[in-house]
């Protein structure tokens, strides 16, 4: 499973720092997700991502390794 938020962030002109601030998480948390380095994600983090990026989990969770 891969979490892909870069295309949505780019289309909405949201920076990693801004997204972290909006979600109330640390910059490294968002940076790891953004770069595809996250090995897991908390459900509340996934929910916050979807709320801030105006998407569903299906829009950002992709198959792959």
Predicted model as a PDB file, atoms N, CA, C, CB and O in Angstrom, pLDDT in the B-factor column:
MODEL        1                                                                  
ATOM      1  N   UNK A   1       0.841  -1.174   0.000  1.00 81.00           N  
ATOM      2  CA  UNK A   1       0.000   0.000   0.000  1.00 81.00           C  
ATOM      3  C   UNK A   1       0.889   1.240   0.000  1.00 81.00           C  
ATOM      4  CB  UNK A   1      -0.959  -0.004   1.216  1.00 81.00           C  
ATOM      5  O   UNK A   1       1.847   1.335   0.768  1.00 81.00           O  
ATOM      6  N   UNK A   2       0.564   2.163  -0.851  1.00 87.00           N  
ATOM      7  CA  UNK A   2       1.290   3.425  -0.948  1.00 87.00           C  
ATOM      8  C   UNK A   2       0.290   4.552  -0.744  1.00 87.00           C  
ATOM      9  CB  UNK A   2       2.029   3.561  -2.327  1.00 87.00           C  
ATOM     10  O   UNK A   2      -0.815   4.519  -1.286  1.00 87.00           O  
ATOM     11  N   UNK A   3       0.680   5.541   0.033  1.00 90.00           N  
ATOM     12  CA  UNK A   3      -0.176   6.712   0.222  1.00 90.00           C  
ATOM     13  C   UNK A   3       0.400   7.830  -0.627  1.00 90.00           C  
ATOM     14  CB  UNK A   3      -0.273   7.132   1.738  1.00 90.00           C  
ATOM     15  O   UNK A   3       1.532   8.264  -0.412  1.00 90.00           O  
ATOM     16  N   UNK A   4      -0.367   8.285  -1.573  1.00 92.00           N  
ATOM     17  CA  UNK A   4       0.089   9.286  -2.524  1.00 92.00           C  
ATOM     18  C   UNK A   4      -0.695  10.585  -2.330  1.00 92.00           C  
ATOM     19  CB  UNK A   4      -0.061   8.770  -3.971  1.00 92.00           C  
ATOM     20  O   UNK A   4      -1.848  10.701  -2.744  1.00 92.00           O  
ATOM     21  N   UNK A   5      -0.038  11.563  -1.687  1.00 95.00           N  
ATOM     22  CA  UNK A   5      -0.705  12.849  -1.454  1.00 95.00           C  
ATOM     23  C   UNK A   5      -0.114  13.971  -2.301  1.00 95.00           C  
ATOM     24  CB  UNK A   5      -0.616  13.221   0.014  1.00 95.00           C  
ATOM     25  O   UNK A   5      -0.714  15.040  -2.406  1.00 95.00           O  
ATOM     26  N   UNK A   6       1.038  13.748  -2.899  1.00 95.00           N  
ATOM     27  CA  UNK A   6       1.712  14.800  -3.667  1.00 95.00           C  
ATOM     28  C   UNK A   6       0.844  15.395  -4.775  1.00 95.00           C  
ATOM     29  CB  UNK A   6       2.977  14.251  -4.271  1.00 95.00           C  
ATOM     30  O   UNK A   6       0.756  16.620  -4.870  1.00 95.00           O  
ATOM     31  N   UNK A   7       0.196  14.577  -5.621  1.00 94.00           N  
ATOM     32  CA  UNK A   7      -0.617  15.178  -6.692  1.00 94.00           C  
ATOM     33  C   UNK A   7      -1.744  16.073  -6.165  1.00 94.00           C  
ATOM     34  CB  UNK A   7      -1.213  14.083  -7.555  1.00 94.00           C  
ATOM     35  O   UNK A   7      -2.002  17.137  -6.728  1.00 94.00           O  
ATOM     36  N   UNK A   8      -2.411  15.649  -5.096  1.00 95.00           N  
ATOM     37  CA  UNK A   8      -3.482  16.475  -4.535  1.00 95.00           C  
ATOM     38  C   UNK A   8      -2.931  17.752  -3.920  1.00 95.00           C  
ATOM     39  CB  UNK A   8      -4.267  15.690  -3.488  1.00 95.00           C  
ATOM     40  O   UNK A   8      -3.509  18.827  -4.082  1.00 95.00           O  
ATOM     41  N   UNK A   9      -1.820  17.633  -3.218  1.00 96.00           N  
ATOM     42  CA  UNK A   9      -1.222  18.826  -2.616  1.00 96.00           C  
ATOM     43  C   UNK A   9      -0.786  19.817  -3.696  1.00 96.00           C  
ATOM     44  CB  UNK A   9      -0.020  18.439  -1.732  1.00 96.00           C  
ATOM     45  O   UNK A   9      -1.002  21.022  -3.568  1.00 96.00           O  
ATOM     46  N   UNK A  10      -0.174  19.301  -4.754  1.00 96.00           N  
ATOM     47  CA  UNK A  10       0.277  20.168  -5.848  1.00 96.00           C  
ATOM     48  C   UNK A  10      -0.899  20.868  -6.524  1.00 96.00           C  
ATOM     49  CB  UNK A  10       1.066  19.356  -6.881  1.00 96.00           C  
ATOM     50  O   UNK A  10      -0.826  22.061  -6.819  1.00 96.00           O  
ATOM     51  N   UNK A  11      -1.970  20.137  -6.769  1.00 96.00           N  
ATOM     52  CA  UNK A  11      -3.113  20.736  -7.455  1.00 96.00           C  
ATOM     53  C   UNK A  11      -3.821  21.782  -6.592  1.00 96.00           C  
ATOM     54  CB  UNK A  11      -4.099  19.654  -7.862  1.00 96.00           C  
ATOM     55  O   UNK A  11      -4.464  22.695  -7.111  1.00 96.00           O  
ATOM     56  N   UNK A  12      -3.695  21.637  -5.263  1.00 96.00           N  
ATOM     57  CA  UNK A  12      -4.334  22.590  -4.359  1.00 96.00           C  
ATOM     58  C   UNK A  12      -3.356  23.627  -3.817  1.00 96.00           C  
ATOM     59  CB  UNK A  12      -4.981  21.853  -3.210  1.00 96.00           C  
ATOM     60  O   UNK A  12      -3.727  24.472  -3.003  1.00 96.00           O  
ATOM     61  N   UNK A  13      -2.102  23.558  -4.274  1.00 97.00           N  
ATOM     62  CA  UNK A  13      -1.055  24.507  -3.870  1.00 97.00           C  
ATOM     63  C   UNK A  13      -0.898  24.564  -2.353  1.00 97.00           C  
ATOM     64  CB  UNK A  13      -1.369  25.904  -4.409  1.00 97.00           C  
ATOM     65  O   UNK A  13      -0.838  25.643  -1.763  1.00 97.00           O  
ATOM     66  N   UNK A  14      -0.833  23.383  -1.728  1.00 97.00           N  
ATOM     67  CA  UNK A  14      -0.649  23.272  -0.286  1.00 97.00           C  
ATOM     68  C   UNK A  14       0.758  22.746  -0.028  1.00 97.00           C  
ATOM     69  CB  UNK A  14      -1.731  22.337   0.360  1.00 97.00           C  
ATOM     70  O   UNK A  14       1.168  21.748  -0.621  1.00 97.00           O  
ATOM     71  N   UNK A  15       1.491  23.407   0.844  1.00 97.00           N  
ATOM     72  CA  UNK A  15       2.834  22.944   1.186  1.00 97.00           C  
ATOM     73  C   UNK A  15       2.751  21.892   2.291  1.00 97.00           C  
ATOM     74  CB  UNK A  15       3.730  24.132   1.629  1.00 97.00           C  
ATOM     75  O   UNK A  15       1.739  21.767   2.980  1.00 97.00           O  
ATOM     76  N   UNK A  16       3.827  21.148   2.439  1.00 97.00           N  
ATOM     77  CA  UNK A  16       3.881  20.154   3.511  1.00 97.00           C  
ATOM     78  C   UNK A  16       3.766  20.823   4.879  1.00 97.00           C  
ATOM     79  CB  UNK A  16       5.183  19.342   3.427  1.00 97.00           C  
ATOM     80  O   UNK A  16       3.082  20.324   5.772  1.00 97.00           O  
ATOM     81  N   UNK A  17       4.438  21.947   5.026  1.00 98.00           N  
ATOM     82  CA  UNK A  17       4.379  22.675   6.296  1.00 98.00           C  
ATOM     83  C   UNK A  17       2.948  23.125   6.588  1.00 98.00           C  
ATOM     84  CB  UNK A  17       5.328  23.894   6.269  1.00 98.00           C  
ATOM     85  O   UNK A  17       2.454  22.954   7.703  1.00 98.00           O  
ATOM     86  N   UNK A  18       2.292  23.693   5.596  1.00 97.00           N  
ATOM     87  CA  UNK A  18       0.915  24.158   5.770  1.00 97.00           C  
ATOM     88  C   UNK A  18      -0.018  23.001   6.128  1.00 97.00           C  
ATOM     89  CB  UNK A  18       0.422  24.853   4.494  1.00 97.00           C  
ATOM     90  O   UNK A  18      -0.862  23.136   7.014  1.00 97.00           O  
ATOM     91  N   UNK A  19       0.133  21.867   5.444  1.00 97.00           N  
ATOM     92  CA  UNK A  19      -0.708  20.714   5.724  1.00 97.00           C  
ATOM     93  C   UNK A  19      -0.480  20.201   7.149  1.00 97.00           C  
ATOM     94  CB  UNK A  19      -0.436  19.601   4.708  1.00 97.00           C  
ATOM     95  O   UNK A  19      -1.434  19.868   7.852  1.00 97.00           O  
ATOM     96  N   UNK A  20       0.771  20.140   7.565  1.00 97.00           N  
ATOM     97  CA  UNK A  20       1.084  19.701   8.931  1.00 97.00           C  
ATOM     98  C   UNK A  20       0.435  20.626   9.952  1.00 97.00           C  
ATOM     99  CB  UNK A  20       2.610  19.656   9.151  1.00 97.00           C  
ATOM    100  O   UNK A  20      -0.120  20.163  10.948  1.00 97.00           O  
ATOM    101  N   UNK A  21       0.504  21.932   9.706  1.00 97.00           N  
ATOM    102  CA  UNK A  21      -0.100  22.900  10.617  1.00 97.00           C  
ATOM    103  C   UNK A  21      -1.617  22.718  10.682  1.00 97.00           C  
ATOM    104  CB  UNK A  21       0.243  24.330  10.181  1.00 97.00           C  
ATOM    105  O   UNK A  21      -2.197  22.715  11.768  1.00 97.00           O  
ATOM    106  N   UNK A  22      -2.249  22.569   9.542  1.00 96.00           N  
ATOM    107  CA  UNK A  22      -3.705  22.396   9.490  1.00 96.00           C  
ATOM    108  C   UNK A  22      -4.153  21.132  10.220  1.00 96.00           C  
ATOM    109  CB  UNK A  22      -4.177  22.348   8.038  1.00 96.00           C  
ATOM    110  O   UNK A  22      -5.196  21.114  10.873  1.00 96.00           O  
ATOM    111  N   UNK A  23      -3.343  20.069  10.097  1.00 96.00           N  
ATOM    112  CA  UNK A  23      -3.709  18.787  10.677  1.00 96.00           C  
ATOM    113  C   UNK A  23      -3.300  18.656  12.141  1.00 96.00           C  
ATOM    114  CB  UNK A  23      -3.089  17.679   9.882  1.00 96.00           C  
ATOM    115  O   UNK A  23      -3.819  17.800  12.858  1.00 96.00           O  
ATOM    116  N   UNK A  24      -2.380  19.495  12.581  1.00 96.00           N  
ATOM    117  CA  UNK A  24      -1.901  19.392  13.954  1.00 96.00           C  
ATOM    118  C   UNK A  24      -0.929  18.239  14.156  1.00 96.00           C  
ATOM    119  CB  UNK A  24      -3.065  19.236  14.888  1.00 96.00           C  
ATOM    120  O   UNK A  24      -0.869  17.652  15.236  1.00 96.00           O  
ATOM    121  N   UNK A  25      -0.170  17.917  13.115  1.00 95.00           N  
ATOM    122  CA  UNK A  25       0.856  16.880  13.210  1.00 95.00           C  
ATOM    123  C   UNK A  25       2.207  17.513  12.900  1.00 95.00           C  
ATOM    124  CB  UNK A  25       0.557  15.689  12.237  1.00 95.00           C  
ATOM    125  O   UNK A  25       2.279  18.659  12.457  1.00 95.00           O  
ATOM    126  N   UNK A  26       3.267  16.765  13.135  1.00 96.00           N  
ATOM    127  CA  UNK A  26       4.597  17.307  12.892  1.00 96.00           C  
ATOM    128  C   UNK A  26       4.929  17.311  11.398  1.00 96.00           C  
ATOM    129  CB  UNK A  26       5.644  16.502  13.665  1.00 96.00           C  
ATOM    130  O   UNK A  26       4.376  16.535  10.618  1.00 96.00           O  
ATOM    131  N   UNK A  27       5.834  18.191  11.028  1.00 97.00           N  
ATOM    132  CA  UNK A  27       6.297  18.244   9.639  1.00 97.00           C  
ATOM    133  C   UNK A  27       6.904  16.907   9.204  1.00 97.00           C  
ATOM    134  CB  UNK A  27       7.330  19.372   9.465  1.00 97.00           C  
ATOM    135  O   UNK A  27       6.615  16.450   8.098  1.00 97.00           O  
ATOM    136  N   UNK A  28       7.745  16.255  10.043  1.00 96.00           N  
ATOM    137  CA  UNK A  28       8.294  14.961   9.611  1.00 96.00           C  
ATOM    138  C   UNK A  28       7.222  13.914   9.305  1.00 96.00           C  
ATOM    139  CB  UNK A  28       9.218  14.423  10.674  1.00 96.00           C  
ATOM    140  O   UNK A  28       7.413  13.076   8.423  1.00 96.00           O  
ATOM    141  N   UNK A  29       6.116  13.953  10.011  1.00 95.00           N  
ATOM    142  CA  UNK A  29       5.031  13.010   9.729  1.00 95.00           C  
ATOM    143  C   UNK A  29       4.517  13.213   8.315  1.00 95.00           C  
ATOM    144  CB  UNK A  29       3.882  13.175  10.744  1.00 95.00           C  
ATOM    145  O   UNK A  29       4.398  12.254   7.552  1.00 95.00           O  
ATOM    146  N   UNK A  30       4.212  14.460   7.960  1.00 96.00           N  
ATOM    147  CA  UNK A  30       3.710  14.758   6.612  1.00 96.00           C  
ATOM    148  C   UNK A  30       4.794  14.513   5.573  1.00 96.00           C  
ATOM    149  CB  UNK A  30       3.211  16.215   6.526  1.00 96.00           C  
ATOM    150  O   UNK A  30       4.507  13.999   4.492  1.00 96.00           O  
ATOM    151  N   UNK A  31       6.015  14.867   5.878  1.00 96.00           N  
ATOM    152  CA  UNK A  31       7.113  14.683   4.937  1.00 96.00           C  
ATOM    153  C   UNK A  31       7.306  13.203   4.600  1.00 96.00           C  
ATOM    154  CB  UNK A  31       8.406  15.269   5.511  1.00 96.00           C  
ATOM    155  O   UNK A  31       7.524  12.856   3.439  1.00 96.00           O  
ATOM    156  N   UNK A  32       7.230  12.337   5.601  1.00 95.00           N  
ATOM    157  CA  UNK A  32       7.359  10.890   5.356  1.00 95.00           C  
ATOM    158  C   UNK A  32       6.223  10.367   4.490  1.00 95.00           C  
ATOM    159  CB  UNK A  32       7.391  10.122   6.684  1.00 95.00           C  
ATOM    160  O   UNK A  32       6.449   9.540   3.607  1.00 95.00           O  
ATOM    161  N   UNK A  33       5.020  10.835   4.728  1.00 95.00           N  
ATOM    162  CA  UNK A  33       3.879  10.420   3.899  1.00 95.00           C  
ATOM    163  C   UNK A  33       4.060  10.947   2.481  1.00 95.00           C  
ATOM    164  CB  UNK A  33       2.535  10.930   4.501  1.00 95.00           C  
ATOM    165  O   UNK A  33       3.878  10.212   1.510  1.00 95.00           O  
ATOM    166  N   UNK A  34       4.415  12.212   2.368  1.00 95.00           N  
ATOM    167  CA  UNK A  34       4.601  12.880   1.080  1.00 95.00           C  
ATOM    168  C   UNK A  34       5.646  12.159   0.213  1.00 95.00           C  
ATOM    169  CB  UNK A  34       5.021  14.339   1.303  1.00 95.00           C  
ATOM    170  O   UNK A  34       5.452  11.976  -0.989  1.00 95.00           O  
ATOM    171  N   UNK A  35       6.747  11.758   0.843  1.00 94.00           N  
ATOM    172  CA  UNK A  35       7.838  11.104   0.112  1.00 94.00           C  
ATOM    173  C   UNK A  35       7.618   9.609  -0.089  1.00 94.00           C  
ATOM    174  CB  UNK A  35       9.137  11.319   0.840  1.00 94.00           C  
ATOM    175  O   UNK A  35       8.414   8.944  -0.752  1.00 94.00           O  
ATOM    176  N   UNK A  36       6.535   9.079   0.484  1.00 89.00           N  
ATOM    177  CA  UNK A  36       6.258   7.658   0.338  1.00 89.00           C  
ATOM    178  C   UNK A  36       7.052   6.790   1.286  1.00 89.00           C  
ATOM    179  CB  UNK A  36       6.529   7.235  -1.055  1.00 89.00           C  
ATOM    180  O   UNK A  36       7.177   5.586   1.064  1.00 89.00           O  
ATOM    181  N   UNK A  37       7.596   7.382   2.344  1.00 90.00           N  
ATOM    182  CA  UNK A  37       8.406   6.637   3.297  1.00 90.00           C  
ATOM    183  C   UNK A  37       7.620   6.111   4.488  1.00 90.00           C  
ATOM    184  CB  UNK A  37       9.515   7.495   3.783  1.00 90.00           C  
ATOM    185  O   UNK A  37       8.166   5.377   5.311  1.00 90.00           O  
ATOM    186  N   UNK A  38       6.357   6.474   4.591  1.00 86.00           N  
ATOM    187  CA  UNK A  38       5.551   6.026   5.728  1.00 86.00           C  
ATOM    188  C   UNK A  38       5.260   4.538   5.595  1.00 86.00           C  
ATOM    189  CB  UNK A  38       4.230   6.832   5.824  1.00 86.00           C  
ATOM    190  O   UNK A  38       4.814   4.074   4.546  1.00 86.00           O  
ATOM    191  N   UNK A  39       5.516   3.799   6.662  1.00 80.00           N  
ATOM    192  CA  UNK A  39       5.248   2.368   6.637  1.00 80.00           C  
ATOM    193  C   UNK A  39       3.876   2.043   7.202  1.00 80.00           C  
ATOM    194  CB  UNK A  39       6.314   1.623   7.411  1.00 80.00           C  
ATOM    195  O   UNK A  39       3.364   0.939   7.014  1.00 80.00           O  
ATOM    196  N   UNK A  40       3.286   3.001   7.891  1.00 85.00           N  
ATOM    197  CA  UNK A  40       1.936   2.845   8.422  1.00 85.00           C  
ATOM    198  C   UNK A  40       1.338   4.235   8.608  1.00 85.00           C  
ATOM    199  CB  UNK A  40       1.938   2.044   9.770  1.00 85.00           C  
ATOM    200  O   UNK A  40       2.048   5.240   8.568  1.00 85.00           O  
ATOM    201  N   UNK A  41       0.033   4.276   8.810  1.00 90.00           N  
ATOM    202  CA  UNK A  41      -0.627   5.556   9.033  1.00 90.00           C  
ATOM    203  C   UNK A  41      -1.769   5.335  10.021  1.00 90.00           C  
ATOM    204  CB  UNK A  41      -1.150   6.172   7.689  1.00 90.00           C  
ATOM    205  O   UNK A  41      -2.524   4.368   9.914  1.00 90.00           O  
ATOM    206  N   UNK A  42      -1.877   6.222  10.956  1.00 93.00           N  
ATOM    207  CA  UNK A  42      -2.961   6.137  11.930  1.00 93.00           C  
ATOM    208  C   UNK A  42      -4.268   6.525  11.241  1.00 93.00           C  
ATOM    209  CB  UNK A  42      -2.685   7.057  13.165  1.00 93.00           C  
ATOM    210  O   UNK A  42      -4.278   7.362  10.339  1.00 93.00           O  
ATOM    211  N   UNK A  43      -5.354   5.917  11.668  1.00 95.00           N  
ATOM    212  CA  UNK A  43      -6.648   6.212  11.051  1.00 95.00           C  
ATOM    213  C   UNK A  43      -7.049   7.667  11.237  1.00 95.00           C  
ATOM    214  CB  UNK A  43      -7.720   5.308  11.628  1.00 95.00           C  
ATOM    215  O   UNK A  43      -7.645   8.259  10.338  1.00 95.00           O  
ATOM    216  N   UNK A  44      -6.733   8.254  12.390  1.00 95.00           N  
ATOM    217  CA  UNK A  44      -7.081   9.663  12.582  1.00 95.00           C  
ATOM    218  C   UNK A  44      -6.242  10.563  11.672  1.00 95.00           C  
ATOM    219  CB  UNK A  44      -6.884  10.067  14.053  1.00 95.00           C  
ATOM    220  O   UNK A  44      -6.709  11.618  11.243  1.00 95.00           O  
ATOM    221  N   UNK A  45      -5.021  10.156  11.381  1.00 95.00           N  
ATOM    222  CA  UNK A  45      -4.187  10.914  10.440  1.00 95.00           C  
ATOM    223  C   UNK A  45      -4.756  10.800   9.032  1.00 95.00           C  
ATOM    224  CB  UNK A  45      -2.721  10.410  10.471  1.00 95.00           C  
ATOM    225  O   UNK A  45      -4.818  11.791   8.304  1.00 95.00           O  
ATOM    226  N   UNK A  46      -5.169   9.602   8.646  1.00 95.00           N  
ATOM    227  CA  UNK A  46      -5.786   9.396   7.335  1.00 95.00           C  
ATOM    228  C   UNK A  46      -7.058  10.231   7.202  1.00 95.00           C  
ATOM    229  CB  UNK A  46      -6.103   7.904   7.115  1.00 95.00           C  
ATOM    230  O   UNK A  46      -7.303  10.848   6.166  1.00 95.00           O  
ATOM    231  N   UNK A  47      -7.854  10.240   8.253  1.00 96.00           N  
ATOM    232  CA  UNK A  47      -9.080  11.036   8.244  1.00 96.00           C  
ATOM    233  C   UNK A  47      -8.777  12.524   8.088  1.00 96.00           C  
ATOM    234  CB  UNK A  47      -9.875  10.796   9.528  1.00 96.00           C  
ATOM    235  O   UNK A  47      -9.447  13.220   7.325  1.00 96.00           O  
ATOM    236  N   UNK A  48      -7.772  13.009   8.809  1.00 96.00           N  
ATOM    237  CA  UNK A  48      -7.384  14.421   8.713  1.00 96.00           C  
ATOM    238  C   UNK A  48      -6.853  14.759   7.327  1.00 96.00           C  
ATOM    239  CB  UNK A  48      -6.328  14.756   9.768  1.00 96.00           C  
ATOM    240  O   UNK A  48      -7.165  15.814   6.776  1.00 96.00           O  
ATOM    241  N   UNK A  49      -6.047  13.855   6.766  1.00 96.00           N  
ATOM    242  CA  UNK A  49      -5.536  14.074   5.406  1.00 96.00           C  
ATOM    243  C   UNK A  49      -6.684  14.247   4.425  1.00 96.00           C  
ATOM    244  CB  UNK A  49      -4.637  12.902   4.966  1.00 96.00           C  
ATOM    245  O   UNK A  49      -6.692  15.173   3.614  1.00 96.00           O  
ATOM    246  N   UNK A  50      -7.645  13.352   4.509  1.00 97.00           N  
ATOM    247  CA  UNK A  50      -8.779  13.400   3.586  1.00 97.00           C  
ATOM    248  C   UNK A  50      -9.613  14.660   3.794  1.00 97.00           C  
ATOM    249  CB  UNK A  50      -9.656  12.160   3.759  1.00 97.00           C  
ATOM    250  O   UNK A  50     -10.099  15.253   2.830  1.00 97.00           O  
ATOM    251  N   UNK A  51      -9.775  15.060   5.023  1.00 96.00           N  
ATOM    252  CA  UNK A  51     -10.548  16.280   5.303  1.00 96.00           C  
ATOM    253  C   UNK A  51      -9.829  17.507   4.724  1.00 96.00           C  
ATOM    254  CB  UNK A  51     -10.763  16.453   6.839  1.00 96.00           C  
ATOM    255  O   UNK A  51     -10.454  18.345   4.075  1.00 96.00           O  
ATOM    256  N   UNK A  52      -8.532  17.607   4.958  1.00 96.00           N  
ATOM    257  CA  UNK A  52      -7.777  18.782   4.502  1.00 96.00           C  
ATOM    258  C   UNK A  52      -7.562  18.801   2.990  1.00 96.00           C  
ATOM    259  CB  UNK A  52      -6.434  18.832   5.200  1.00 96.00           C  
ATOM    260  O   UNK A  52      -7.487  19.872   2.388  1.00 96.00           O  
ATOM    261  N   UNK A  53      -7.463  17.629   2.378  1.00 96.00           N  
ATOM    262  CA  UNK A  53      -7.227  17.561   0.928  1.00 96.00           C  
ATOM    263  C   UNK A  53      -8.523  17.359   0.141  1.00 96.00           C  
ATOM    264  CB  UNK A  53      -6.253  16.428   0.608  1.00 96.00           C  
ATOM    265  O   UNK A  53      -8.497  17.241  -1.084  1.00 96.00           O  
ATOM    266  N   UNK A  54      -9.643  17.321   0.840  1.00 96.00           N  
ATOM    267  CA  UNK A  54     -10.966  17.188   0.202  1.00 96.00           C  
ATOM    268  C   UNK A  54     -11.005  15.964  -0.709  1.00 96.00           C  
ATOM    269  CB  UNK A  54     -11.312  18.463  -0.608  1.00 96.00           C  
ATOM    270  O   UNK A  54     -11.310  16.056  -1.898  1.00 96.00           O  
ATOM    271  N   UNK A  55     -10.685  14.814  -0.109  1.00 96.00           N  
ATOM    272  CA  UNK A  55     -10.653  13.578  -0.884  1.00 96.00           C  
ATOM    273  C   UNK A  55     -11.155  12.429  -0.015  1.00 96.00           C  
ATOM    274  CB  UNK A  55      -9.219  13.288  -1.409  1.00 96.00           C  
ATOM    275  O   UNK A  55     -11.528  12.621   1.142  1.00 96.00           O  
ATOM    276  N   UNK A  56     -11.158  11.246  -0.591  1.00 96.00           N  
ATOM    277  CA  UNK A  56     -11.501  10.033   0.146  1.00 96.00           C  
ATOM    278  C   UNK A  56     -10.237   9.188   0.278  1.00 96.00           C  
ATOM    279  CB  UNK A  56     -12.649   9.232  -0.569  1.00 96.00           C  
ATOM    280  O   UNK A  56      -9.265   9.422  -0.440  1.00 96.00           O  
ATOM    281  N   UNK A  57     -10.234   8.212   1.182  1.00 94.00           N  
ATOM    282  CA  UNK A  57      -9.059   7.325   1.277  1.00 94.00           C  
ATOM    283  C   UNK A  57      -8.744   6.651  -0.054  1.00 94.00           C  
ATOM    284  CB  UNK A  57      -9.288   6.256   2.350  1.00 94.00           C  
ATOM    285  O   UNK A  57      -7.575   6.419  -0.361  1.00 94.00           O  
ATOM    286  N   UNK A  58      -9.756   6.335  -0.844  1.00 94.00           N  
ATOM    287  CA  UNK A  58      -9.519   5.715  -2.160  1.00 94.00           C  
ATOM    288  C   UNK A  58      -8.724   6.612  -3.089  1.00 94.00           C  
ATOM    289  CB  UNK A  58     -10.838   5.359  -2.818  1.00 94.00           C  
ATOM    290  O   UNK A  58      -8.045   6.120  -3.990  1.00 94.00           O  
ATOM    291  N   UNK A  59      -8.796   7.916  -2.886  1.00 94.00           N  
ATOM    292  CA  UNK A  59      -8.068   8.850  -3.741  1.00 94.00           C  
ATOM    293  C   UNK A  59      -6.566   8.872  -3.437  1.00 94.00           C  
ATOM    294  CB  UNK A  59      -8.644  10.247  -3.582  1.00 94.00           C  
ATOM    295  O   UNK A  59      -5.764   9.214  -4.305  1.00 94.00           O  
ATOM    296  N   UNK A  60      -6.190   8.513  -2.222  1.00 93.00           N  
ATOM    297  CA  UNK A  60      -4.767   8.631  -1.853  1.00 93.00           C  
ATOM    298  C   UNK A  60      -4.079   7.311  -1.548  1.00 93.00           C  
ATOM    299  CB  UNK A  60      -4.635   9.517  -0.666  1.00 93.00           C  
ATOM    300  O   UNK A  60      -2.850   7.253  -1.514  1.00 93.00           O  
ATOM    301  N   UNK A  61      -4.846   6.251  -1.326  1.00 90.00           N  
ATOM    302  CA  UNK A  61      -4.227   4.949  -1.060  1.00 90.00           C  
ATOM    303  C   UNK A  61      -4.149   4.177  -2.366  1.00 90.00           C  
ATOM    304  CB  UNK A  61      -5.028   4.143   0.017  1.00 90.00           C  
ATOM    305  O   UNK A  61      -5.158   3.925  -3.023  1.00 90.00           O  
ATOM    306  N   UNK A  62      -2.935   3.813  -2.722  1.00 85.00           N  
ATOM    307  CA  UNK A  62      -2.677   3.098  -3.979  1.00 85.00           C  
ATOM    308  C   UNK A  62      -2.075   1.728  -3.675  1.00 85.00           C  
ATOM    309  CB  UNK A  62      -1.726   3.919  -4.902  1.00 85.00           C  
ATOM    310  O   UNK A  62      -1.456   1.531  -2.630  1.00 85.00           O  
ATOM    311  N   UNK A  63      -2.260   0.803  -4.580  1.00 81.00           N  
ATOM    312  CA  UNK A  63      -1.636  -0.506  -4.451  1.00 81.00           C  
ATOM    313  C   UNK A  63      -0.169  -0.401  -4.829  1.00 81.00           C  
ATOM    314  CB  UNK A  63      -2.356  -1.554  -5.330  1.00 81.00           C  
ATOM    315  O   UNK A  63       0.206   0.422  -5.664  1.00 81.00           O  
ATOM    316  N   UNK A  64       0.637  -1.214  -4.232  1.00 70.00           N  
ATOM    317  CA  UNK A  64       2.053  -1.229  -4.556  1.00 70.00           C  
ATOM    318  C   UNK A  64       2.888  -1.492  -3.322  1.00 70.00           C  
ATOM    319  CB  UNK A  64       2.465   0.082  -5.198  1.00 70.00           C  
ATOM    320  O   UNK A  64       2.365  -1.704  -2.228  1.00 70.00           O  
ATOM    321  N   UNK A  65       4.202  -1.475  -3.518  1.00 60.00           N  
ATOM    322  CA  UNK A  65       5.123  -1.765  -2.424  1.00 60.00           C  
ATOM    323  C   UNK A  65       6.026  -0.606  -2.191  1.00 60.00           C  
ATOM    324  CB  UNK A  65       5.936  -3.005  -2.703  1.00 60.00           C  
ATOM    325  O   UNK A  65       6.879  -0.657  -1.304  1.00 60.00           O  
TER     326      UNK A  65                                                      
ENDMDL                                                                          
END                                                                             
